[in-house]
Amino acid sequence: MLLLGDMPGVDCAVIEALRGDFERDPAWASVTSYRGALGHPLVFSAGAFADLRALHGDKAVWKLVERHPERVRKVEVARPRPRDVDTWEDYREVVAALRPRAA
């Protein structure tokens, strides 16, 4: 399973949905689909490891997924794609959104 640390909105329910789907019927790769938008996490079978080891560069995993759409299963979750936290501003916005609001 490929799960990024800078996406705090990916929760246990999403991880369990992907894991459960993969355990029931392992695909070459399974990708989380947030209302039709692909995102993390992803899970790959052992059969994909040689392809994964050969990857280089930014977004290489996504290029691999795009190259083999017939081997990739999309696991749909009914929620928006979680935010990617790449900058201090992103971080501050996520922290502010998590603070309790005054009643």
Secondary structure as GFF3:
##gff-version 3
##sequence-region A 1 103
A	DSSP	alpha_helix	12	24	.	.	.	ID=ss1
A	DSSP	beta_strand	29	34	.	.	.	ID=ss2
A	DSSP	beta_strand	37	44	.	.	.	ID=ss3
A	DSSP	three_ten_helix	46	48	.	.	.	ID=ss4
A	DSSP	alpha_helix	49	53	.	.	.	ID=ss5
A	DSSP	alpha_helix	60	67	.	.	.	ID=ss6
A	DSSP	three_ten_helix	69	71	.	.	.	ID=ss7
A	DSSP	beta_strand	72	77	.	.	.	ID=ss8
A	DSSP	alpha_helix	88	98	.	.	.	ID=ss9
###
